């Protein structure tokens, strides 16, 4: 499904050898719950990441999008509308811990999705 979506979105630049779209969640096994993948800004040359949110149904829906990142200072933009509010939550170091991980945060925002939505997350510097 990822390859089909990549072909439809990037017909001019599509290559089957290059993985252009990556799912945000991965399943360690077929019987386990999904784990979110980290969207990293560790590389100093990477200051922004583009996220495509794909709605495979023909129905309009409101969905909360959650992205796991490693920077607390980010700016989220959209190609259709300005985003005025986003929530950034710290993550715990593990399930049974009371310690917050200093390099792991979750950005969440509810969106009205009709077809495909494009988000851009920009890393900013702290004040």
C-alpha positions as CSV (number, residue, x, y, z in Angstrom):
1,X,0.0,0.0,0.0
2,X,2.9,2.4,0.8
3,X,4.3,1.9,-2.7
4,X,1.0,2.5,-4.4
5,X,0.5,5.8,-2.4
6,X,4.0,6.9,-3.2
7,X,3.5,6.3,-6.9
8,X,0.2,8.3,-6.9
9,X,1.8,11.2,-4.9
10,X,5.2,11.4,-6.6
11,X,4.7,10.1,-10.1
12,X,7.6,12.2,-11.6
13,X,10.1,11.3,-8.8
14,X,8.9,7.7,-8.0
15,X,11.4,4.9,-7.8
16,X,10.6,1.4,-6.5
17,X,14.2,1.2,-5.2
18,X,13.8,4.1,-2.8
19,X,11.4,4.0,0.1
20,X,9.6,7.4,0.0
21,X,6.8,6.9,2.5
22,X,7.2,5.2,5.8
23,X,4.4,4.3,8.2
24,X,4.3,6.1,11.5
25,X,3.6,2.9,13.4
26,X,5.2,-0.5,13.3
27,X,4.0,-3.9,14.6
28,X,6.7,-6.0,16.2
29,X,4.5,-9.1,15.6
30,X,1.0,-9.7,14.2
31,X,-0.5,-10.1,17.7
32,X,1.1,-7.0,19.3
33,X,0.0,-3.4,19.6
34,X,1.7,-0.9,17.3
35,X,4.7,1.2,18.4
36,X,5.2,4.7,17.1
37,X,8.4,5.5,15.2
38,X,10.6,8.4,16.1
39,X,10.8,11.4,13.8
40,X,14.3,12.5,14.5
41,X,16.0,15.9,14.0
42,X,19.4,14.7,15.3
43,X,21.1,15.4,12.0
44,X,22.1,19.1,12.0
45,X,21.3,19.4,8.3
46,X,17.7,18.2,8.9
47,X,15.6,21.2,10.1
48,X,12.3,20.1,8.7
49,X,10.3,16.9,8.0
50,X,7.3,16.6,5.8
51,X,4.4,14.3,6.9
52,X,1.7,13.0,4.5
53,X,-1.5,12.0,6.2
54,X,-3.5,9.7,4.0
55,X,-7.2,9.0,4.3
56,X,-7.9,5.7,2.5
57,X,-11.6,6.0,2.9
58,X,-14.0,8.1,0.8
59,X,-15.4,9.6,4.0
60,X,-14.5,12.9,5.7
61,X,-13.3,12.4,9.2
62,X,-11.7,14.1,12.2
63,X,-8.6,12.4,13.4
64,X,-6.0,13.1,16.1
65,X,-2.5,12.8,14.5
66,X,0.3,12.0,16.9
67,X,4.0,12.2,16.0
68,X,6.9,11.1,18.2
69,X,9.8,13.6,17.9
70,X,13.1,14.3,19.7
71,X,12.9,18.1,19.9
72,X,10.5,20.1,22.1
73,X,10.9,23.3,20.1
74,X,9.0,22.7,16.8
75,X,6.7,24.6,14.5
76,X,3.9,22.7,12.7
77,X,2.5,24.0,9.4
78,X,0.0,22.7,6.9
79,X,-0.3,23.2,3.1
80,X,-4.0,24.2,3.4
81,X,-4.5,26.2,6.6
82,X,-2.4,27.8,9.3
83,X,-2.0,25.7,12.4
84,X,-2.5,27.8,15.5
85,X,-2.5,25.2,18.2
86,X,-0.6,22.0,18.8
87,X,0.0,20.0,21.9
88,X,3.4,18.8,22.8
89,X,3.6,16.1,25.5
90,X,6.6,14.7,27.2
91,X,7.1,10.9,27.2
92,X,8.1,8.7,30.1
93,X,11.3,6.7,30.0
94,X,9.4,3.4,30.2
95,X,5.9,2.1,31.2
96,X,6.7,1.7,34.9
97,X,8.8,4.8,35.4
98,X,8.1,8.2,36.9
99,X,10.9,9.9,35.0
100,X,10.3,12.0,31.9
101,X,12.6,11.3,28.9
102,X,14.4,14.6,28.0
103,X,14.7,13.7,24.3
104,X,11.2,12.2,23.5
105,X,8.1,14.2,22.9
106,X,4.7,13.7,21.2
107,X,3.1,16.3,19.0
108,X,-0.6,15.9,18.7
109,X,-3.3,17.8,16.8
110,X,-6.8,17.0,15.6
111,X,-7.4,17.4,11.9
112,X,-10.4,17.3,9.5
113,X,-9.1,15.0,6.8
114,X,-10.9,14.5,3.5
115,X,-8.2,13.1,1.2
116,X,-4.5,13.6,1.8
117,X,-3.1,16.2,4.2
118,X,0.5,17.5,4.2
119,X,2.1,18.6,7.4
120,X,5.5,20.1,7.9
121,X,7.3,20.0,11.2
122,X,10.2,22.5,11.6
123,X,12.8,22.3,14.4
124,X,13.4,25.6,16.0
125,X,16.0,26.7,18.6
126,X,15.2,27.3,22.2
127,X,15.0,30.8,23.5
